[in-house]
Amino acid sequence: MAYSLTQIKEVLDGLGYNLGPNGINGNYDATLDIYTQAALREFQAQYSLPITGRLDAATEIKAGQIVKNLQYSLNLTVNAKLPVSEFYGPLTLRAMKTFQQTYSLPATGIANLTVRKKLDEEAKKRLPRGADFNVLQEEALQQVV
């Protein structure tokens, strides 16, 4: 899977990374500008990837995993019925807002680290007793691929 620059900007924005003073609304094009480079470096540092500020294979793989995990967890917690993919589009944004409203969080649609931790916590509660969240999640994601 290869993200376009526009698609990785949607993912970075959806995960709460800063894309400039106007966010994604002011930075929605296929340009690798200084804000996108900074957001990529921050993402890469957070996940112990080589810090290049560029959209490389390791960054794409990690971003895709995070979005798929997020969608899987949204399906468990708020029955979002999302297709599990590597894209943070309007359906994921809407499902995230539903999750945030359900759990009395600011309904921004942005899945920053704090929100993702809460989402994982709530998703784990919905698993059968003794089930391994990571194993079930990986099995579900394999079925999608």
Backbone bond lengths (Angstrom), bond angles and torsions (degrees), N, CA, C in turn:
res aa  C-N    CA-C-N  psi(-1)  N-CA   C-N-CA  omega(-1)  CA-C   N-CA-C  phi
1 M - - - 1.456 - - 1.505 108.14 -
2 A 1.270 116.49 135.07 1.456 121.18 177.16 1.527 108.86 -125.93
3 Y 1.323 114.87 120.04 1.463 119.85 175.77 1.524 109.46 -75.66
4 S 1.310 116.22 145.05 1.461 119.61 165.38 1.528 105.96 -81.37
5 L 1.316 117.37 166.96 1.471 119.35 177.36 1.524 111.25 -62.18
6 T 1.304 117.30 -36.64 1.465 120.45 178.07 1.528 110.15 -63.73
7 Q 1.318 117.42 -41.91 1.468 120.96 -179.23 1.527 111.77 -67.33
8 I 1.336 117.94 -41.93 1.466 118.84 179.66 1.526 109.78 -67.47
9 K 1.326 117.60 -31.07 1.467 119.61 176.19 1.529 110.17 -64.87
10 E 1.336 117.65 -39.39 1.467 120.81 176.89 1.527 110.22 -62.42
11 V 1.323 116.73 -41.71 1.462 121.00 178.98 1.525 110.25 -64.99
12 L 1.323 116.80 -50.09 1.467 120.13 -179.42 1.523 111.27 -59.48
13 D 1.328 117.16 -42.95 1.461 121.18 177.77 1.525 110.13 -62.92
14 G 1.324 116.99 -45.84 1.458 121.17 -179.51 1.514 113.22 -62.30
15 L 1.341 116.44 -27.24 1.459 121.14 178.98 1.531 112.43 -92.77
16 G 1.324 116.13 2.97 1.463 119.84 172.49 1.517 116.18 93.23
17 Y 1.314 118.11 14.24 1.462 120.52 178.36 1.525 109.90 -85.52
18 N 1.329 116.01 144.91 1.459 122.93 -174.78 1.526 111.02 -78.05
19 L 1.320 116.05 121.86 1.459 121.18 177.46 1.522 112.61 -108.35
20 G 1.315 116.62 20.90 1.461 120.17 177.41 1.509 112.26 118.64
21 P 1.319 116.64 178.64 1.465 121.17 -174.09 1.524 114.23 -59.90
22 N 1.322 118.08 -30.13 1.466 120.48 179.01 1.519 112.25 -107.66
23 G 1.311 117.18 14.21 1.464 121.01 178.76 1.515 111.76 59.83
24 I 1.310 115.57 -149.75 1.461 121.44 -178.46 1.532 111.12 -62.23
25 N 1.324 117.22 -30.54 1.464 120.38 -178.93 1.525 112.43 -63.68
26 G 1.312 116.74 -30.15 1.454 120.14 179.08 1.510 113.17 -99.02
27 N 1.332 116.44 1.74 1.461 119.34 -173.77 1.524 110.50 -140.66
28 Y 1.305 116.73 42.54 1.465 120.79 -175.86 1.522 109.96 -104.23
29 D 1.321 114.87 74.38 1.457 119.76 176.35 1.525 108.54 -152.30
30 A 1.290 117.31 -174.19 1.453 121.93 -175.55 1.529 112.38 -98.58
31 T 1.327 116.61 34.89 1.455 121.47 -179.05 1.526 110.00 -104.20
32 L 1.322 116.25 133.68 1.458 121.19 174.50 1.530 107.62 -88.87
33 D 1.322 115.33 78.63 1.456 121.98 -176.66 1.531 110.44 -84.62
34 I 1.324 116.22 178.51 1.469 120.60 -176.69 1.526 112.08 -63.84
35 Y 1.337 118.56 -33.42 1.453 121.19 179.95 1.532 111.03 -69.23
36 T 1.315 115.99 -42.03 1.464 119.94 179.14 1.525 109.79 -67.33
37 Q 1.325 116.89 -41.11 1.468 119.96 177.44 1.532 110.80 -60.81
38 A 1.326 116.49 -43.04 1.469 120.35 179.27 1.533 110.75 -64.43
39 A 1.334 116.87 -42.04 1.466 120.67 178.87 1.534 110.10 -64.05
40 L 1.319 116.98 -41.37 1.467 120.26 177.60 1.522 110.80 -63.43
41 R 1.324 117.90 -43.26 1.472 120.50 178.37 1.533 111.07 -61.89
42 E 1.327 116.51 -42.06 1.462 119.98 179.22 1.539 110.55 -63.68
43 F 1.322 116.92 -44.50 1.463 121.76 177.50 1.528 109.64 -60.73
44 Q 1.319 116.94 -47.63 1.455 121.10 -178.99 1.526 111.42 -61.42
45 A 1.309 117.57 -41.83 1.465 120.82 178.83 1.528 110.89 -64.78
46 Q 1.329 116.48 -43.46 1.462 120.53 -178.37 1.522 111.94 -60.79
47 Y 1.324 117.45 -32.72 1.461 121.07 -177.10 1.526 112.94 -107.94
48 S 1.341 116.43 20.97 1.469 123.29 175.23 1.530 112.68 53.20
49 L 1.318 115.52 41.29 1.463 121.95 175.77 1.532 108.19 -97.82
50 P 1.329 117.44 162.06 1.467 118.03 173.32 1.540 109.71 -57.56
51 I 1.311 116.51 129.07 1.467 121.15 -175.21 1.524 108.72 -88.29
52 T 1.325 114.89 98.59 1.463 121.33 -176.73 1.526 113.17 -113.20
53 G 1.329 116.58 -23.83 1.465 119.53 -173.90 1.519 111.89 72.09
54 R 1.310 115.66 11.42 1.466 122.03 179.58 1.520 109.18 -119.75
55 L 1.302 115.96 160.39 1.455 121.96 177.23 1.527 108.13 -86.15
56 D 1.335 115.38 93.68 1.455 120.28 -179.08 1.531 109.82 -107.80
57 A 1.321 116.11 176.52 1.467 121.00 -174.79 1.523 112.15 -61.50
58 A 1.326 117.97 -43.68 1.467 120.40 -178.38 1.524 111.14 -62.88
59 T 1.319 116.85 -38.84 1.465 121.73 178.80 1.522 110.49 -67.22
60 E 1.310 116.77 -43.41 1.475 120.63 178.50 1.521 111.37 -61.03
61 I 1.311 116.85 -44.93 1.468 120.94 -178.41 1.524 109.98 -62.27
62 K 1.325 116.86 -47.88 1.470 120.70 -178.15 1.532 110.80 -64.51
63 A 1.313 117.65 -44.41 1.475 121.14 179.40 1.523 109.94 -60.62
64 G 1.326 116.62 -44.07 1.462 120.86 179.18 1.515 112.13 -61.42
65 Q 1.341 116.95 -41.82 1.466 120.91 178.11 1.523 111.11 -62.14
66 I 1.313 116.13 -43.85 1.466 120.26 -177.93 1.527 110.43 -63.53
67 V 1.319 117.32 -45.09 1.470 120.16 -178.80 1.529 110.34 -66.34
68 K 1.319 117.82 -42.28 1.468 120.39 177.87 1.527 111.00 -61.34
69 N 1.331 116.88 -43.88 1.460 120.78 178.14 1.525 111.00 -61.46
70 L 1.316 115.37 -41.68 1.455 120.93 179.34 1.533 110.37 -62.10
71 Q 1.313 117.30 -45.80 1.470 121.24 -179.77 1.528 110.85 -64.87
72 Y 1.313 117.15 -41.92 1.465 121.24 177.24 1.529 109.79 -58.26
73 S 1.325 116.15 -46.34 1.467 120.69 -179.12 1.526 111.74 -67.01
74 L 1.312 117.76 -36.79 1.471 120.42 176.19 1.528 110.18 -64.48
75 N 1.309 117.35 -38.33 1.466 120.58 177.15 1.525 110.74 -62.63
76 L 1.338 117.23 -38.40 1.468 120.95 178.38 1.522 112.41 -70.07
77 T 1.325 116.57 -42.91 1.464 119.81 -169.95 1.521 114.54 -85.31
78 V 1.320 117.38 -39.37 1.468 119.35 -176.66 1.522 112.11 -123.79
79 N 1.330 115.49 17.33 1.469 121.35 178.26 1.530 110.79 48.61
80 A 1.330 115.32 49.33 1.464 121.01 -173.91 1.527 113.75 -70.12
81 K 1.314 117.00 -23.65 1.479 121.66 -178.91 1.532 111.56 56.88
82 L 1.326 114.38 39.43 1.458 120.14 178.70 1.521 110.61 -79.57
83 P 1.323 117.15 143.91 1.457 117.79 166.03 1.534 106.60 -68.70
84 V 1.311 117.31 135.93 1.457 120.32 -179.33 1.528 107.42 -87.56
85 S 1.320 114.74 111.01 1.468 121.46 -178.27 1.522 107.60 -143.31
86 E 1.299 116.28 -178.74 1.465 119.83 179.77 1.525 112.53 -93.00
87 F 1.330 117.02 11.38 1.463 120.71 -175.45 1.530 111.80 -104.76
88 Y 1.324 115.59 134.14 1.467 122.40 177.16 1.526 106.61 -101.66
89 G 1.313 114.95 79.65 1.456 120.41 -177.06 1.518 112.54 -101.69
90 P 1.328 116.99 -164.27 1.459 122.22 -175.67 1.530 113.90 -60.88
91 L 1.328 118.10 -35.12 1.474 119.67 179.35 1.526 111.28 -67.91
92 T 1.330 116.26 -41.74 1.466 120.20 177.56 1.518 110.02 -65.93
93 L 1.318 117.03 -42.04 1.466 121.38 177.97 1.524 110.72 -58.80
94 R 1.325 116.57 -45.57 1.469 121.03 -179.48 1.532 110.95 -65.90
95 A 1.331 116.70 -42.46 1.465 120.23 178.96 1.533 110.77 -64.62
96 M 1.332 116.55 -36.79 1.465 120.02 178.05 1.524 110.18 -65.71
97 K 1.314 117.76 -40.31 1.467 120.49 177.05 1.533 110.15 -62.30
98 T 1.315 116.86 -40.43 1.470 120.44 177.57 1.520 110.18 -61.44
99 F 1.327 116.77 -45.69 1.465 120.63 177.68 1.524 110.23 -58.88
100 Q 1.314 116.39 -47.96 1.462 120.18 -178.09 1.531 111.47 -61.58
101 Q 1.318 117.68 -41.49 1.466 120.75 177.82 1.526 110.48 -64.80
102 T 1.323 116.69 -43.35 1.463 121.69 -178.61 1.520 111.26 -60.09
103 Y 1.320 117.56 -35.80 1.459 121.76 -176.63 1.526 112.93 -106.33
104 S 1.324 116.22 23.78 1.471 123.16 174.34 1.526 113.30 54.99
105 L 1.327 115.22 40.68 1.458 121.05 174.75 1.532 107.76 -106.64
106 P 1.325 118.32 156.63 1.464 119.34 176.57 1.539 109.31 -56.56
107 A 1.312 117.20 125.22 1.469 122.77 -174.53 1.520 111.17 -84.32
108 T 1.320 115.40 74.64 1.465 122.13 -178.68 1.525 112.72 -95.60
109 G 1.326 116.43 -22.64 1.454 120.65 -173.92 1.520 112.35 84.23
110 I 1.319 116.39 -3.25 1.462 121.96 -179.43 1.533 108.65 -92.58
111 A 1.323 115.16 128.47 1.464 121.51 -178.23 1.524 109.90 -100.44
112 N 1.331 115.60 69.19 1.459 117.86 178.37 1.534 108.88 -68.96
113 L 1.297 117.14 177.49 1.467 121.69 -174.20 1.527 112.17 -58.38
114 T 1.316 118.09 -41.66 1.462 121.37 179.24 1.523 111.00 -62.02
115 V 1.313 117.22 -44.09 1.466 121.80 179.37 1.525 110.27 -65.35
116 R 1.343 116.81 -41.90 1.468 119.96 -179.95 1.526 111.73 -63.67
117 K 1.320 116.78 -37.18 1.474 119.65 177.08 1.528 110.59 -64.47
118 K 1.325 117.33 -43.63 1.469 121.80 177.57 1.527 110.24 -62.59
119 L 1.319 116.81 -42.36 1.456 121.56 179.28 1.533 110.46 -61.74
120 D 1.318 117.94 -45.91 1.471 120.62 178.35 1.525 110.93 -61.76
121 E 1.324 115.58 -41.77 1.471 120.65 179.07 1.538 110.85 -59.75
122 E 1.320 116.25 -46.09 1.468 120.40 -179.06 1.531 111.82 -71.05
123 A 1.322 117.22 -36.43 1.471 120.25 178.78 1.524 110.03 -64.38
124 K 1.315 117.92 -41.02 1.472 121.74 -179.44 1.523 111.16 -62.37
125 K 1.321 117.72 -30.77 1.468 121.69 179.06 1.528 111.85 -67.81
126 R 1.302 117.43 -20.95 1.464 121.63 -175.54 1.525 113.47 -94.66
127 L 1.302 115.98 3.19 1.463 120.04 178.64 1.522 110.09 -86.22
128 P 1.333 116.77 153.69 1.465 119.15 174.84 1.532 109.92 -59.08
129 R 1.296 116.52 148.63 1.465 121.73 -178.33 1.530 109.63 -54.76
130 G 1.314 115.84 129.93 1.456 121.80 177.58 1.525 114.29 85.31
131 A 1.330 117.94 -4.77 1.463 120.30 -179.42 1.529 109.52 -75.38
132 D 1.298 116.11 146.43 1.458 122.41 178.36 1.526 108.53 -93.12
133 F 1.326 116.55 114.41 1.459 122.58 -177.69 1.526 111.71 -54.00
134 N 1.332 116.60 -47.04 1.459 120.14 -176.09 1.526 111.75 -65.71
135 V 1.317 117.63 -38.72 1.465 120.88 179.44 1.525 110.15 -67.63
136 L 1.341 117.23 -47.76 1.462 120.35 179.38 1.529 111.18 -62.10
137 Q 1.310 115.76 -40.76 1.454 120.48 179.71 1.534 109.76 -62.70
138 E 1.320 116.78 -45.79 1.463 120.60 -179.32 1.523 110.79 -64.83
139 E 1.325 117.64 -39.90 1.472 120.77 177.85 1.530 110.48 -62.23
140 A 1.307 116.38 -43.97 1.473 120.31 179.94 1.526 110.19 -63.84
141 L 1.320 117.21 -40.61 1.449 120.36 -178.85 1.524 111.19 -69.03
142 Q 1.324 117.63 -33.18 1.474 121.03 177.65 1.515 110.93 -65.18
143 Q 1.329 117.29 -34.07 1.442 121.15 179.15 1.523 112.08 -67.19
144 V 1.315 116.31 -26.55 1.461 121.92 -177.92 1.528 110.30 -78.04
145 V 1.330 116.28 -37.10 1.465 121.85 -174.06 1.500 113.07 -68.64
